[in-house]
Amino acid sequence: MDDETETAGDPLEARFPELAKLREQHKGRVHAFDADEFGLVVVAKPRNKEVYRTYIRELRNDKLDDAVAIEKFAMACVVYPEDRKRVQSLFDEYPAFAQLVANRGEQLCGLGFRELGK
């Protein structure tokens, strides 16, 4: 899977015209992936800030299995495609991709693990 980040005019925009619109909607703050045999997956900061805080709490408090918390947050970060069942099938087949998406979502939130105590 190829990872393309925040660069306008990249080759992914030529292949996936919807990417330019998504970048515009999210003020350029997106990560785009060309997931082999799946297509375009675009990640952005969740609109609801509480989603990130909940994710961190779930990881810290062991309320959920870490993999479940990571997948839940990753799903909240995916803004394209809108077909959640399709994204879920990708995460089921490639659990490491859900981790990658969650990491990118965390970066887009602008907070790292040093912020956990706040």
C-alpha positions as YAML, in Angstrom:
chain: A
units: angstrom
residues:
- id: 1
  name: MET
  ca: [0.00, 0.00, 0.00]
- id: 2
  name: ASP
  ca: [1.37, 3.37, -0.98]
- id: 3
  name: ASP
  ca: [1.17, 6.31, 1.39]
- id: 4
  name: GLU
  ca: [0.86, 9.78, -0.08]
- id: 5
  name: THR
  ca: [0.71, 12.73, 2.27]
- id: 6
  name: GLU
  ca: [-0.61, 16.25, 1.96]
- id: 7
  name: THR
  ca: [1.09, 17.13, -1.34]
- id: 8
  name: ALA
  ca: [-1.00, 18.90, -3.92]
- id: 9
  name: GLY
  ca: [-0.71, 17.66, -7.49]
- id: 10
  name: ASP
  ca: [0.59, 14.22, -6.63]
- id: 11
  name: PRO
  ca: [0.02, 11.21, -8.89]
- id: 12
  name: LEU
  ca: [-2.88, 10.01, -6.73]
- id: 13
  name: GLU
  ca: [-4.92, 13.09, -7.68]
- id: 14
  name: ALA
  ca: [-4.54, 12.16, -11.33]
- id: 15
  name: ARG
  ca: [-5.86, 8.66, -10.62]
- id: 16
  name: PHE
  ca: [-8.46, 9.68, -8.03]
- id: 17
  name: PRO
  ca: [-10.03, 13.07, -8.87]
- id: 18
  name: GLU
  ca: [-12.07, 13.01, -5.64]
- id: 19
  name: LEU
  ca: [-8.85, 13.44, -3.65]
- id: 20
  name: ALA
  ca: [-8.49, 17.12, -4.63]
- id: 21
  name: LYS
  ca: [-11.99, 17.85, -3.30]
- id: 22
  name: LEU
  ca: [-11.27, 15.99, -0.05]
- id: 23
  name: ARG
  ca: [-8.04, 17.93, 0.41]
- id: 24
  name: GLU
  ca: [-9.94, 21.17, -0.12]
- id: 25
  name: GLN
  ca: [-12.66, 20.16, 2.38]
- id: 26
  name: HIS
  ca: [-10.06, 19.33, 5.03]
- id: 27
  name: LYS
  ca: [-7.76, 22.26, 4.26]
- id: 28
  name: GLY
  ca: [-5.07, 19.94, 2.92]
- id: 29
  name: ARG
  ca: [-4.76, 18.05, 6.18]
- id: 30
  name: VAL
  ca: [-5.29, 14.53, 4.90]
- id: 31
  name: HIS
  ca: [-3.29, 11.39, 4.29]
- id: 32
  name: ALA
  ca: [-4.17, 9.38, 1.22]
- id: 33
  name: PHE
  ca: [-3.42, 5.71, 0.68]
- id: 34
  name: ASP
  ca: [-3.66, 3.69, -2.50]
- id: 35
  name: ALA
  ca: [-4.65, 0.40, -0.92]
- id: 36
  name: ASP
  ca: [-3.76, -2.45, -3.27]
- id: 37
  name: GLU
  ca: [-6.83, -3.95, -4.95]
- id: 38
  name: PHE
  ca: [-9.04, -1.73, -2.79]
- id: 39
  name: GLY
  ca: [-8.53, 1.77, -4.11]
- id: 40
  name: LEU
  ca: [-8.30, 5.11, -2.42]
- id: 41
  name: VAL
  ca: [-8.48, 5.47, 1.37]
- id: 42
  name: VAL
  ca: [-8.35, 9.02, 2.75]
- id: 43
  name: VAL
  ca: [-7.74, 9.80, 6.41]
- id: 44
  name: ALA
  ca: [-8.41, 13.12, 8.16]
- id: 45
  name: LYS
  ca: [-8.66, 14.38, 11.70]
- id: 46
  name: PRO
  ca: [-12.02, 13.37, 13.16]
- id: 47
  name: ARG
  ca: [-14.41, 16.32, 13.23]
- id: 48
  name: ASN
  ca: [-15.46, 15.45, 16.78]
- id: 49
  name: LYS
  ca: [-12.45, 16.10, 19.04]
- id: 50
  name: GLU
  ca: [-13.89, 13.81, 21.69]
- id: 51
  name: VAL
  ca: [-13.21, 10.81, 19.43]
- id: 52
  name: TYR
  ca: [-9.47, 11.24, 19.94]
- id: 53
  name: ARG
  ca: [-9.81, 11.74, 23.69]
- id: 54
  name: THR
  ca: [-11.98, 8.61, 23.93]
- id: 55
  name: TYR
  ca: [-9.40, 6.65, 21.95]
- id: 56
  name: ILE
  ca: [-6.61, 7.68, 24.34]
- id: 57
  name: ARG
  ca: [-8.76, 6.90, 27.39]
- id: 58
  name: GLU
  ca: [-9.63, 3.48, 26.00]
- id: 59
  name: LEU
  ca: [-5.96, 2.68, 25.42]
- id: 60
  name: ARG
  ca: [-4.94, 3.93, 28.88]
- id: 61
  name: ASN
  ca: [-7.77, 2.39, 30.86]
- id: 62
  name: ASP
  ca: [-7.87, -0.94, 29.05]
- id: 63
  name: LYS
  ca: [-11.63, -0.60, 28.64]
- id: 64
  name: LEU
  ca: [-11.31, -2.27, 25.27]
- id: 65
  name: ASP
  ca: [-8.80, -4.57, 23.72]
- id: 66
  name: ASP
  ca: [-6.15, -2.29, 22.17]
- id: 67
  name: ALA
  ca: [-6.84, -3.65, 18.68]
- id: 68
  name: VAL
  ca: [-10.54, -2.80, 19.03]
- id: 69
  name: ALA
  ca: [-9.76, 0.73, 20.25]
- id: 70
  name: ILE
  ca: [-7.28, 1.27, 17.41]
- id: 71
  name: GLU
  ca: [-9.71, 0.00, 14.78]
- id: 72
  name: LYS
  ca: [-12.55, 2.12, 16.17]
- id: 73
  name: PHE
  ca: [-10.41, 5.28, 16.07]
- id: 74
  name: ALA
  ca: [-9.06, 4.42, 12.61]
- id: 75
  name: MET
  ca: [-12.61, 4.07, 11.31]
- id: 76
  name: ALA
  ca: [-13.45, 7.52, 12.74]
- id: 77
  name: CYS
  ca: [-10.50, 8.98, 10.80]
- id: 78
  name: VAL
  ca: [-11.45, 7.53, 7.41]
- id: 79
  name: VAL
  ca: [-13.29, 10.13, 5.32]
- id: 80
  name: TYR
  ca: [-13.18, 8.19, 2.05]
- id: 81
  name: PRO
  ca: [-14.64, 5.83, 1.02]
- id: 82
  name: GLU
  ca: [-17.93, 6.35, 2.78]
- id: 83
  name: ASP
  ca: [-18.80, 2.65, 2.57]
- id: 84
  name: ARG
  ca: [-17.95, 1.58, 6.12]
- id: 85
  name: LYS
  ca: [-18.49, -2.12, 5.45]
- id: 86
  name: ARG
  ca: [-15.90, -1.95, 2.71]
- id: 87
  name: VAL
  ca: [-13.40, -0.20, 4.98]
- id: 88
  name: GLN
  ca: [-14.13, -2.71, 7.75]
- id: 89
  name: SER
  ca: [-13.37, -5.57, 5.36]
- id: 90
  name: LEU
  ca: [-10.02, -3.94, 4.55]
- id: 91
  name: PHE
  ca: [-9.20, -3.60, 8.26]
- id: 92
  name: ASP
  ca: [-10.27, -7.22, 8.85]
- id: 93
  name: GLU
  ca: [-7.98, -8.45, 6.09]
- id: 94
  name: TYR
  ca: [-5.09, -6.14, 7.02]
- id: 95
  name: PRO
  ca: [-5.14, -5.30, 10.77]
- id: 96
  name: ALA
  ca: [-1.80, -3.51, 10.44]
- id: 97
  name: PHE
  ca: [-3.46, -1.08, 8.03]
- id: 98
  name: ALA
  ca: [-5.93, -0.09, 10.76]
- id: 99
  name: GLN
  ca: [-2.92, 0.64, 13.00]
- id: 100
  name: LEU
  ca: [-1.33, 2.75, 10.25]
- id: 101
  name: VAL
  ca: [-4.57, 4.69, 9.74]
- id: 102
  name: ALA
  ca: [-4.88, 5.29, 13.50]
- id: 103
  name: ASN
  ca: [-1.27, 6.53, 13.61]
- id: 104
  name: ARG
  ca: [-1.94, 8.96, 10.76]
- id: 105
  name: GLY
  ca: [-5.15, 10.10, 12.44]
- id: 106
  name: GLU
  ca: [-3.24, 10.75, 15.64]
- id: 107
  name: GLN
  ca: [-0.67, 12.80, 13.74]
- id: 108
  name: LEU
  ca: [-3.45, 14.84, 12.15]
- id: 109
  name: CYS
  ca: [-4.94, 15.48, 15.58]
- id: 110
  name: GLY
  ca: [-1.64, 17.12, 16.46]
- id: 111
  name: LEU
  ca: [-1.28, 15.28, 19.73]
- id: 112
  name: GLY
  ca: [1.16, 12.59, 20.67]
- id: 113
  name: PHE
  ca: [1.50, 10.22, 23.54]
- id: 114
  name: ARG
  ca: [3.18, 12.89, 25.67]
- id: 115
  name: GLU
  ca: [-0.24, 14.58, 25.75]
- id: 116
  name: LEU
  ca: [-1.89, 11.61, 27.45]
- id: 117
  name: GLY
  ca: [-1.89, 13.20, 30.90]
- id: 118
  name: LYS
  ca: [-3.71, 16.33, 29.77]
...
